């Protein structure tokens, strides 16, 4: 077991709302600490990224994330569908997933955990709260032993 990125921490953010993505990018930029993020706008692109297909085939440019930050309400393929794919895909099933939603409806929270997300969080709406979230994720990645990235073949 080792950290996914040597000398840095990497998250895949799956977020379709442009304003939320902008705030998340700012939060990542502000905290520094080697935290890096790549953003995709929908569920289909998230799966392509995680499977390393198409434009995401180069793992030097598009490394396997240490954590997936997954919005549940997405176009093309829902966050729950992406979560199911991650947990069933042998090459990605060990990647920690933090599900995000605008509300913490009990039924939704229970469903996310039933599908084996590692955490559920109500999406922060201001830059300070988002910065705190990204700092927490950065600390988690820096102090956590994660499985080796999946190998193709």
DRENBATOR-79062 format. One record per residue (C-alpha): residue number from 1; residue in one letter; x, z, y. Coordinates in Angstrom, 2 decimals, always signed. Last residue first. Layout:
N
(node NUM,"A",(X,Z,Y));
...
END
This chain:
153
(node 153,"X",(-3.81,-18.33,-5.67));
(node 152,"X",(-4.34,-16.74,-2.33));
(node 151,"X",(-2.93,-13.32,-1.70));
(node 150,"X",(-4.98,-10.54,-0.14));
(node 149,"X",(-3.30,-8.30,+2.40));
(node 148,"X",(-1.71,-5.20,+0.89));
(node 147,"X",(-4.00,-2.20,+1.01));
(node 146,"X",(-4.06,+0.06,+4.06));
(node 145,"X",(-2.16,+3.25,+4.74));
(node 144,"X",(-3.71,+4.84,+7.79));
(node 143,"X",(-1.99,+6.34,+10.81));
(node 142,"X",(-1.49,+3.30,+13.05));
(node 141,"X",(-4.74,+1.70,+11.93));
(node 140,"X",(-6.81,+4.80,+12.71));
(node 139,"X",(-5.05,+5.30,+16.04));
(node 138,"X",(-5.82,+1.68,+17.01));
(node 137,"X",(-9.44,+2.09,+15.90));
(node 136,"X",(-9.80,+5.26,+17.99));
(node 135,"X",(-8.17,+3.57,+20.97));
(node 134,"X",(-10.56,+0.63,+20.55));
(node 133,"X",(-13.57,+2.96,+20.58));
(node 132,"X",(-12.28,+4.83,+23.62));
(node 131,"X",(-11.74,+1.55,+25.45));
(node 130,"X",(-15.29,+0.58,+24.55));
(node 129,"X",(-16.57,+3.86,+25.98));
(node 128,"X",(-14.65,+3.35,+29.21));
(node 127,"X",(-15.62,-0.32,+29.47));
(node 126,"X",(-19.34,+0.35,+29.28));
(node 125,"X",(-21.96,-0.58,+26.71));
(node 124,"X",(-20.68,+1.07,+23.55));
(node 123,"X",(-22.18,-0.44,+20.39));
(node 122,"X",(-23.86,+2.22,+18.28));
(node 121,"X",(-21.47,+2.86,+15.42));
(node 120,"X",(-21.66,+2.47,+11.67));
(node 119,"X",(-18.69,+3.21,+9.43));
(node 118,"X",(-16.99,+2.17,+6.20));
(node 117,"X",(-19.62,-0.43,+5.39));
(node 116,"X",(-20.71,-0.21,+1.78));
(node 115,"X",(-23.97,-2.23,+1.63));
(node 114,"X",(-25.88,+1.04,+1.32));
(node 113,"X",(-23.97,+2.19,+4.41));
(node 112,"X",(-25.31,-0.72,+6.46));
(node 111,"X",(-28.81,-0.26,+5.04));
(node 110,"X",(-28.88,+3.44,+5.95));
(node 109,"X",(-27.87,+2.70,+9.54));
(node 108,"X",(-30.51,-0.03,+9.82));
(node 107,"X",(-33.28,+2.26,+8.52));
(node 106,"X",(-32.13,+5.05,+10.85));
(node 105,"X",(-32.21,+2.86,+13.96));
(node 104,"X",(-28.91,+3.42,+15.74));
(node 103,"X",(-29.25,+0.83,+18.46));
(node 102,"X",(-27.12,-1.93,+20.00));
(node 101,"X",(-25.41,-2.43,+16.66));
(node 100,"X",(-21.88,-2.22,+15.37));
(node 99,"X",(-20.64,-2.15,+11.78));
(node 98,"X",(-17.10,-0.92,+11.12));
(node 97,"X",(-15.61,-2.65,+8.09));
(node 96,"X",(-12.47,-1.54,+6.23));
(node 95,"X",(-10.81,-4.37,+4.26));
(node 94,"X",(-10.93,-3.58,+0.53));
(node 93,"X",(-13.42,-6.33,-0.34));
(node 92,"X",(-11.35,-9.12,+1.15));
(node 91,"X",(-9.69,-10.94,-1.78));
(node 90,"X",(-12.36,-9.93,-4.29));
(node 89,"X",(-15.21,-11.30,-2.16));
(node 88,"X",(-18.26,-9.18,-3.00));
(node 87,"X",(-17.73,-6.53,-0.31));
(node 86,"X",(-16.77,-9.10,+2.32));
(node 85,"X",(-19.69,-11.39,+1.47));
(node 84,"X",(-22.20,-8.52,+1.67));
(node 83,"X",(-20.76,-7.49,+5.05));
(node 82,"X",(-21.03,-11.08,+6.28));
(node 81,"X",(-24.67,-11.22,+5.17));
(node 80,"X",(-25.33,-7.88,+6.91));
(node 79,"X",(-23.70,-9.25,+10.07));
(node 78,"X",(-26.10,-12.16,+10.00));
(node 77,"X",(-25.10,-15.77,+9.38));
(node 76,"X",(-25.56,-18.69,+11.78));
(node 75,"X",(-26.05,-16.40,+14.79));
(node 74,"X",(-25.18,-12.70,+14.76));
(node 73,"X",(-27.03,-9.39,+15.02));
(node 72,"X",(-24.97,-6.95,+12.97));
(node 71,"X",(-21.84,-6.89,+15.11));
(node 70,"X",(-18.81,-6.43,+12.87));
(node 69,"X",(-15.50,-4.79,+13.78));
(node 68,"X",(-13.34,-5.81,+10.83));
(node 67,"X",(-10.27,-3.64,+10.21));
(node 66,"X",(-6.68,-4.20,+9.11));
(node 65,"X",(-7.14,-7.90,+9.73));
(node 64,"X",(-5.51,-10.64,+7.64));
(node 63,"X",(-3.32,-12.61,+9.98));
(node 62,"X",(-4.44,-15.72,+11.88));
(node 61,"X",(-1.27,-17.32,+13.32));
(node 60,"X",(+1.03,-16.26,+10.50));
(node 59,"X",(-1.90,-16.48,+8.09));
(node 58,"X",(-2.23,-20.24,+8.71));
(node 57,"X",(-5.47,-21.23,+6.92));
(node 56,"X",(-7.70,-20.22,+9.85));
(node 55,"X",(-8.36,-23.79,+11.07));
(node 54,"X",(-10.06,-24.56,+7.78));
(node 53,"X",(-10.03,-21.67,+5.34));
(node 52,"X",(-8.35,-18.28,+5.42));
(node 51,"X",(-11.18,-16.50,+3.60));
(node 50,"X",(-11.42,-13.89,+6.35));
(node 49,"X",(-11.41,-16.49,+9.12));
(node 48,"X",(-13.95,-18.75,+7.40));
(node 47,"X",(-16.15,-15.72,+6.73));
(node 46,"X",(-16.01,-14.66,+10.37));
(node 45,"X",(-16.67,-18.25,+11.48));
(node 44,"X",(-19.89,-18.31,+9.45));
(node 43,"X",(-20.96,-14.92,+10.79));
(node 42,"X",(-20.70,-15.80,+14.45));
(node 41,"X",(-18.65,-15.58,+17.64));
(node 40,"X",(-15.10,-14.93,+16.38));
(node 39,"X",(-12.65,-12.70,+18.20));
(node 38,"X",(-9.04,-11.92,+17.30));
(node 37,"X",(-7.64,-8.54,+18.17));
(node 36,"X",(-4.25,-6.95,+18.61));
(node 35,"X",(-3.43,-3.27,+18.95));
(node 34,"X",(+0.27,-2.80,+19.66));
(node 33,"X",(-0.25,+0.43,+21.57));
(node 32,"X",(-1.94,-1.50,+24.41));
(node 31,"X",(-4.97,+0.45,+25.58));
(node 30,"X",(-5.91,-1.79,+28.46));
(node 29,"X",(-5.71,-5.12,+26.62));
(node 28,"X",(-7.97,-3.88,+23.79));
(node 27,"X",(-10.53,-2.59,+26.31));
(node 26,"X",(-10.42,-5.83,+28.26));
(node 25,"X",(-11.00,-7.83,+25.09));
(node 24,"X",(-13.92,-5.55,+24.19));
(node 23,"X",(-15.48,-6.02,+27.63));
(node 22,"X",(-15.17,-9.80,+27.32));
(node 21,"X",(-16.66,-9.72,+23.81));
(node 20,"X",(-19.61,-7.67,+25.06));
(node 19,"X",(-20.21,-10.15,+27.88));
(node 18,"X",(-19.97,-13.12,+25.47));
(node 17,"X",(-22.50,-11.71,+23.01));
(node 16,"X",(-21.62,-13.25,+19.64));
(node 15,"X",(-19.28,-10.57,+18.34));
(node 14,"X",(-17.20,-10.51,+15.15));
(node 13,"X",(-14.03,-8.65,+16.09));
(node 12,"X",(-11.14,-9.02,+13.65));
(node 11,"X",(-8.66,-6.22,+14.10));
(node 10,"X",(-4.86,-6.16,+14.03));
(node 9,"X",(-2.38,-3.34,+14.36));
(node 8,"X",(+1.27,-3.78,+15.12));
(node 7,"X",(+4.84,-3.25,+13.99));
(node 6,"X",(+4.28,-4.73,+10.54));
(node 5,"X",(+0.71,-5.94,+10.27));
(node 4,"X",(-1.53,-5.00,+7.33));
(node 3,"X",(-0.15,-1.51,+6.93));
(node 2,"X",(+1.21,-0.80,+3.50));
(node 1,"X",(+0.00,+0.00,+0.00));
END
